[in-house]
Amino acid sequence: MRKGKHIDPRPELPLFASSGSHELVAEGVTQTFLDEGGNEVWALDDFSLTVSGPEIVGIIGPSGCGKSTFLRLVVGLDEPLAGSISFDSENIAGPSASRSMVFQNANLFEWLTVEENIAFGLRATRTYDECKYKIPRLVRMMGLDGFERSYPPQISGGMTSRCALARSFVQNPALICFDEPLSALDAFTRAALQDEILAMQAIAHTSMILVTHDIEEAVYLCDRVVVMTPRPGRLQGELVIDLPHPRDRVSPEFVEKRRQLLAMLDGSTSAPPGA
Amino acid sequence: MLLPVGAICIAYGVTGTLPNVYPADYVEGYYPLFLLVMLGVYLAVMATACFVPKLRRYAVHYAYLVAAVFLLVELLDVLTLKTGYLLLPFAPSPDRILEAVPKNIEAYATNLTASMMLLAEGVVIGLVTGFATGLLMGWSKIANYWFAPLLKVIGPVPSAAWLPIAVVLMPSAHLAGVFLISVAIWFPLSLMLSSAIRSTDKRKIEAARVMGASEPYILFHVALPAAVPDIFTALFMGLSSSFGALIISEQLGVKAGLGWYINWATQWGEYYKVFASVGIFIIIFYLLINVLFKVRDRVMTWQKSVVRW
């Protein structure tokens, strides 16, 4: 490692520039996609959701209910078939640095080192020179010190997730979408990463949308949780989780929220499809 | 580790004591000298290996192989010069093969240079065109529509079949040779590069899009690096078949080069020159392929090698 590498070159510059309140508004979003056999699959039906300010909104629902489909619309990878989806009153027409995403399998580029992976978005948008001071800071915040020059196949699953998390924060996004980001990790690493996400959110004040299968994770992280019906995904219900952080996973309140969420999910799976 | 020393000593002793009978009054010069030089080199390697553990492991590992090679060469010496069991001019003795190069150093130098120049020109043109069409076909559906059939028709045809047409179409035999060699590189490179780019992991492309990367940026910074393993497989295949193209074009069209020299020496019945030329080809092709694999290991530090050499 090079000498002096960890000295922050620009201590006066902010890591996260808070730029007021942001609002994501999705109204009556309907979306279909073609499956591998070329059949049209009705993924989302008349789905509405508003996310505003620094809140963490969880989306849970049975497999294939269109959760990931919704995230793709939010980051601008796809356009909805019907309905509208806007961010800060502007229709989402494509990807933007203000909305980032952490993918299910981390999706790092294995030919780039950890720090090059984090820097990818900056280089791609030609903002590397003015923002490169963020990289050593993010590396340190995420506990990736000493692994800056390692390649993704050489680091552990937990570090891969940390790197993906750092990468999603580097472009100073106002909204981060998480598509089951921790599902591949063991329980201990997952708990550590959950705290990491909360810590980053407390500093960066970003809005977050968290798609997950893990009810405990949803209750632990989210300010409110949206439950979806089986395909095509519709809004089944919403549960506000107003417990203070840090949350105790075995406290009666926490367990009660888990129970409520499970009950809502049971209601959504037992309902006849399309009802 | 002492095994090769024993083998060299046996070879030296046998070749020194047995009389030369075929041809009877032949005087060996280069082969005993070669054995002595090899003995010196190997002793030097052994001395160094005492201090370098990595070299020691290599030396121990390959000791049997090296010893066997020297015994085989001595067997050839016995079968040819010492007994005449194998007939001249088709089976020259090791001594004749070894003396071919120093006694015809000028011919070998000019022909080797000609071969390497021809190979270099063909390889460079093949690389440039291969990368260009590969990238274009991988990225643009229109380019793929027009180039893919051409690639599929021209590519699999062996160089030998092209040669007469290339000689007619090209203004000179030299250019025909360049054409054949570059086709040998161009075909696997453009085919594998374009298919690798088209099959780039969609999730990686989407990750790059979310981070605001433009289409050209994704092509050069996601699709191309992801295709590097396939590029090197293609270069390995292309380089191997370009050696074939080189020899074929030299034997039939071009009037200088080691391939041409092999043909010429064959017609004069000087098979020892043929063996020496083939030996040079073996060394050079081995070195070139080795260089390619070294380059690959440097470029692909992130990945363990797929094809081992």
HADDOCK unambig.tbl for C-alpha pairs under 7 A between the chains (distance, minus, plus):
assign (segid A and resid 75 and name CA) (segid B and resid 210 and name CA) 6.56 0.50 0.50
assign (segid A and resid 95 and name CA) (segid B and resid 209 and name CA) 6.49 0.50 0.50
assign (segid A and resid 95 and name CA) (segid B and resid 210 and name CA) 5.11 0.50 0.50
assign (segid A and resid 95 and name CA) (segid B and resid 212 and name CA) 6.07 0.50 0.50
assign (segid A and resid 96 and name CA) (segid B and resid 210 and name CA) 6.72 0.50 0.50
assign (segid A and resid 96 and name CA) (segid B and resid 212 and name CA) 5.83 0.50 0.50
assign (segid A and resid 97 and name CA) (segid B and resid 211 and name CA) 6.10 0.50 0.50
assign (segid A and resid 97 and name CA) (segid B and resid 212 and name CA) 6.12 0.50 0.50
assign (segid A and resid 100 and name CA) (segid B and resid 210 and name CA) 6.24 0.50 0.50
assign (segid A and resid 100 and name CA) (segid B and resid 211 and name CA) 6.72 0.50 0.50
assign (segid A and resid 101 and name CA) (segid B and resid 210 and name CA) 6.96 0.50 0.50
assign (segid A and resid 107 and name CA) (segid B and resid 203 and name CA) 6.93 0.50 0.50
assign (segid A and resid 107 and name CA) (segid B and resid 204 and name CA) 6.08 0.50 0.50
assign (segid A and resid 107 and name CA) (segid B and resid 207 and name CA) 6.93 0.50 0.50
assign (segid A and resid 110 and name CA) (segid B and resid 302 and name CA) 6.66 0.50 0.50
assign (segid A and resid 111 and name CA) (segid B and resid 225 and name CA) 6.74 0.50 0.50
assign (segid A and resid 111 and name CA) (segid B and resid 302 and name CA) 5.76 0.50 0.50
assign (segid A and resid 121 and name CA) (segid B and resid 211 and name CA) 4.84 0.50 0.50
assign (segid A and resid 121 and name CA) (segid B and resid 212 and name CA) 6.55 0.50 0.50
assign (segid A and resid 124 and name CA) (segid B and resid 212 and name CA) 6.50 0.50 0.50
assign (segid A and resid 124 and name CA) (segid B and resid 213 and name CA) 4.82 0.50 0.50
assign (segid A and resid 124 and name CA) (segid B and resid 217 and name CA) 6.70 0.50 0.50
assign (segid A and resid 125 and name CA) (segid B and resid 212 and name CA) 6.11 0.50 0.50
assign (segid A and resid 125 and name CA) (segid B and resid 213 and name CA) 6.34 0.50 0.50
assign (segid A and resid 151 and name CA) (segid B and resid 302 and name CA) 5.81 0.50 0.50
